[in-house]
Amino acid sequence: MQPVGSPLQPTAPAQRIAILDALRGFALCGILLMNIETFVMPVLASTSGLDPTLTGADRVADALVYFLVQGKFYVLFSLLFGMGFAVMSQRAEAAGRPFSGIYWRRGLVLLGIGLVHALLVWSGDILVLYALLSFLLLAFRHLSARWLGWLGALACLVGPALVLLLGLMAWVAAQAPDMAAEWNDAMATQAGDMRQLTADALHAYGPAGSYTEAVVQRGREVALFMSGLPVFGPLVFGVFLLGAAFARSGAIAAPERHRRLFALLRWLALPAGLALMGASMAVTPTLPADRLDLESMLAQALSLLASVLMCLGYVGWLVRLLRSGVGARVGAWFAPAGRMALTNYLVQSVVCTLLFYGYGLGLLGQLPRAWQVPFVLLLFALQAIASHLWLSRMRFGPVEWLWRSLTYLQLQPMRLRS
């Protein structure tokens, strides 16, 4: 803890919360497992949900990743982002120092990094959304953990409710012949636009595309993804608040004092999330981007709710594991990758796009779904080893150093003192 009145500085390595870093490392592996499908093929060409064309081991891998991973790990990353905000805010309060100016710079720098990543590397970036929503967190900075938890839970319901409302509108439109004709025409137009955008992506990222064409295509895709902000924005922000509630209550720093909370996450949140995810897949396992009807929207809403509950359940089990003897050793292996989560996240995008896109090795579409899982585990293992070696000599990852130096308007010392 920094002395009262001292200037705010980045958290020293010895003052970091070990469980938080280990959770970040675990989330980083899950993020890559979730994203690999959209590296092997363009984001728009990747089927949402279970790909009906796959068979055998590819279908099994696709189903397991969709059920257990897809959507759950960006939620976990969001939860950890909210925790980080609350920890930083509490440190500022304890030091008696202003916080808003530093936090605005922190968000603006993250926004810049995210835009560079989204436009120049990979359009599936999540950092831009995080940065834009992070500014709203300042308005909730002084709320108690209880209020943060309740408001976060309510915000998480907004996106699924909007999706379900959209599905009901589609169902109502289908009941009246004149409305049904207009609706079908609109859906046909939307489907045609999506097919054209997908075809453009396959060209831009394929062997015939240039890097310039890829950048232009990424700009179009980012604009499309941001149009989904009314649905995903409230959910991500709600999870931010839940993460802040965890940190403010002390649950993540001292989990032994909150055994009942983590037991509820393990034995209530996770089973409920698994049940909702199972119901979503029972309604329809495939959710193409150009489909908009009551059935698909119900499945999407159930999947969004399941992602939040399963993420919380994962946290409940991971915290228990990390506090055991074997789990602590596993966590120590994940933690350095988590301390360099931003650098490792960006490196994943750079490596994968250079492997699969046309301006790199041009392996687009050539890695079977079943082989994507061992590829992810190998790449993450290499990142974990590299993170251990880097942090044995350095205080921060390279991008973390840049982020902190610009946030605090002071070049941070990079090397560890002997």
N, C-alpha and C positions, 0 to 999 in steps of 0.2 A: 504494500500500500504506500502511495506517495505521501510525503508530509503535507500538512495543510498549508495552502498558499504557494506551493511549488508549481512550476510550469508543468502542464500535462506532457507526458512522454509516452511512447509506445510501451506496452507491457514487457518487462524484462523476461527472458526465458525462464528464470527460476520462479517467477510469479504467475506463470500461466496455469490454467486449470487443465490438468492432464486429461480428464475424462472428455472435456470439450474438444481437445485436439484429436483424441482418438476417435470420437464420433465424427469429426470432420473428415478424417482419413477414411473411415468406413463409408461415409456418404460419397466421398470422391470416387471410390471404387464403384458404388452403385450408380452414380451419375454416368460413368463411362459405359457400364453395362446397359444402361437405359439409352444412351445416345449412339452407341455403336451402329445400330441399324440405320440411323440417319446420316452416318458418315459413309457407310458402304454404298448406300443409295441416297440421292438427295432427299431432304426432309419431306418435300411434297410427294415424292414417289414412294415413300415408306407407308405401308398400310397402317392405319391407326387401329389398334386392337390385334386380333389374331388374323394373320395372313391366310386366306382360304386356299391359296395356291400351294402352300407348303405341305410336305408329306414326311413321314418317317422321323428321323432324329431332328431335322430342321423344324418340323411342326412342334415336337416336344419342347425344344429349346425356346421357340417363339412363344408357346403357351405359358411356360414357366416364367419367362422374363416379363410377359404381359401381366400375369397374375400377381407375381411377387415383387416386381421391380418397377415396371413402367408407371410413372407418375408419383411413386412413393418417395423416390430419392430427391427429386427437386423439392418436394415438401419437406423432407428432412433437412436439406440445405437451407431452406427458408427458415425452419425452426432454429437452426444454428445461427443464422444471420440475426434473428431477433434476440437470441441470447447474447451475441456479441455486442449488439447495441446497448442492451441493459447493463452489461458488465462495464462498458466504456462510460456510460452515464453515471453509474454508481462510483466509479473511480473519480470522475470529475467532481461529484458531490463531496466525496471524502476529502479531496484535495482543496475544496473551496474555490475552484476555478471555473470560469465561463466555459460552456460546452457547445453552444449553438454554432458559433463561428467555425470551430474545428470540425464539427459534424457536417456542416454544409460543405466545407472544402472536401471532406472525406467522400461525401456523396457525389460531388461534381467530378472528382478525380475518377471515381469508380464508373461514373457515366461515360467519361472520356475513354477509359479502358474498354468498356463494354461496346461502345460505338466502333472503335477500331477493330475489336474482335468480330463484331457482327458483320461489318461491311468488308473487311479485308481478309477474314479467315473463315468464319462459319456463321451462317444466318440463324442457327438455333440458339444463339446466345441468350443467357438468362440475366446477365449482369445489368443490362440496360433497364429491364423491368425492376430489378432489385434497387438500383440507384434511384429511379423515379419514385418508387414507393417509400424508400428510406426516409425521404424528407418529411413525410407525413408522421413518422414515428415521434418526431420532436413534440407534437401536440399531445402525446400520450406519455411523455417522459416521467411525469410525477405521479402517475396512477399507481395504486397498490397492485400487488400480484393478483388479488382476487378480481379486481375490476379488469385488469388486463386479460385475465383468463376468460371471463364472461364475454367481454367485447370481442375477443379473438374468436371464440366459439361461434358467436352470432355472425361475424364477418365471413367465416368459413361456409356458412349456409347460403350466402347471397349468390355465389356462382352456380351451385347446383340448382337453386330455385329459379334463376334466370334461364338455365338450360331447359329445365322442365317446363317452364312457362312457354318457351319457344316451341317445344314439342307439342304442347296443348294448342297453341295457335295454329300449328301445322295441321293438327287433327281437326280443329274447327273448320279450317279453310277447306279441308277435304270433304266436309259434309255437304256443302252447298255447291251445286254444279258450276255456277258462274265463278265463284271464288276458287274452286278447285282448278279450273282451267287456267286462271291467272297465276295461281300458286305453282302449278306444274310448269308453266312457261318460265316463271322466275327461277325455279329450281333447275330447269334444263339449261337456262342461260348461265347460272352459277356453275353447274357441272361442266359446261363447255369452257368457261373461263379457267376453272381449276385444271382441266385436262390440258389446255394450252399452256398454262403456267408450268405445269409438270413437264410437258414436252420441252419447254424452253430451258428448264432446269437440267434435264437429262442432256441437252445439247451443251449448255454452258459449262457443266461440270464434267462432261465426257471428254473423250480423246480429241474431238473436233473443236472443243471450246477453248478460248483463250482466257488468260487471267483477267483481262479487262471485262470480257463478257461475264465471267463469274462474279466480279464485283457488282456489275449492274444488276445481275440476277439476284444477288444477295440483298441489294437495296429494295427490290420489289418484294422479296419474301419477308424482310423485316417489317415493311409497311403492312403487309397482310397479317403477320403475327400480332402486331400492335393493335390491330382492329379487334382482337379477342380480349383486350384489356378489361372490358366490363365484366367478363366472366372470370378470368384468371386473376385479375388484379385484387378483388376483394378476398379471394381465397388465400393468395400469397400473403397479403397484408394481415389477414386474420392469423395465419401461422406465425408471422413476425410477432404479433402480440402474444401468442401462446408461448413462443420462445422467450420473450421478454418476461413473461410471468414466471417461467421456470427459473430464470436467473435472479429476478428480484425476490422470489420467495426463498432463495438459497437451495432449491432442490438440486440444482446441477453441481453446485460447489460442495454441498454436504448431503449427498443422497441418503446417507444412513439415518438422517433425521426425518426423512420423508418416505419411509418404507411403505406406508399405506398407499400413497400416490402411485408409486411405481408398481405396486401389486395390482392396482386397478388398471393401469396401462397394460400390464401383461395379461391379465385374466378377464378383462372386460373390453378394453378398446381393441386389442388385436383380434379376438374372436368375432367381435361385431364387424370389424373391417373385413375380415376374411369372408364372413357371411354376405356382406354387401357386394364384395367383389365377385363372389360366386353368383349372386343374383344378377349382377350386371352381365356376366358372361352367359348366363342362362337366357336373358332377354335377347341379346345378340352379341356374339363374340367379336364381330367385325364392325368397325366404325369408320368408314371412309369419309374423307373431308367433304365430299359433295353430297352427302346424304343428310336430309333434315326431315325427320318424321317423329312421331311420338315414341315409337319403339327405340330408335337410335338415341333420342334425347334422354329417355328414361335410363337407358344403359349408361350414357355419359354421366348423368347426374349421380347415379349410384356409384360409378367408378371414382368420381371426384370425392365423394364422402368417404369411400373406402380408403382412398389414398391418405387422407388425413388420419383416420383411425388406425390404419396399419402402420403408418409412420410413428405415431405415438406408442403403439405396441412394440415396435422395433426398439424404440428408445428405452422402454421399460425393461426389455430383455437384455439389451446391450449394456445398460448401466449395471445390471446385476452381474453380467458376465465380466465386465471390466473391473469389478470389485473383488473377484475371486483371484486365486493365485495364478492359475493358468491364464485367465482372462486379462490380468494385469500385464502379463508378458506379451499376449497378443496385442493389447492396446498400445504397449510401448513400441511395437512394430508399426502400427498404423499411425501413431501420433505425429512423427516427423512429416509424413505426407500431408497430414491435416494442418500442420503449422505452415506449410507451403501450399495450401489448398488453391489459392488464386493462381499461382505460377503453374501448378500441376494441371489445373483445369484448362488453362490456355495452351499448355504444351500438348495436352491430349488432342485439342482441336488442330493444332499445327501439324502434329505427326500424322493424324488420321486423314486430314485433307490432302497432305502431300503424298500419302500412300494411295488414296483412292481417286482423287480428282485428276482431270485430264492434264492440268498444268504441272502435276507431279508424276508419279509412276503410272497413273491411269488405270488403277485396278477397280474402277467403279463397277459394282455389282458382281464381283468375282469371288467374294468371300462368303461361303455358304453360312446360313443362319446358325447351324450347330457349331461351326468353327469360330464364330464370333465370340462365343463365351471364353474358350481358352485363350484367344487372342487378347481379350480384355484383361484376363487374369495375368497374363505374361506382361503386358504393357504396364499394368498397375504395379506389379512386383518390381519391375525395373524402376518405376518412379519412386517407390518406397525406398529402394536401395540408394538411389541417387539423392533422395531427400535426407537420409541418414548421413551420407557422406558430406553433403553440402552443409548441413546444420552442425556437423562436428567442428566446423571452422567458422561458420557464419551465423549471425544473429537472425537474419531473415532470408526468405526466398527473394530472388531478384525482383519480381514484380511487387512483392510485399514491401521491399525496401523503397521502391519508387513510390508506391501508394502512401506509405508513412512519411516519407520525406516531403512530398507535396502537401500532405494533410497538415503536418506540423510546421511547414515552411522552414525546414531545417534539414540539411543532409544528415541522415542517421548513420551512426557508426555501423559498418557492416561486419567487420571481423570480430570474433570473440576474443576477449582478452585472455592471455595465457594465465 
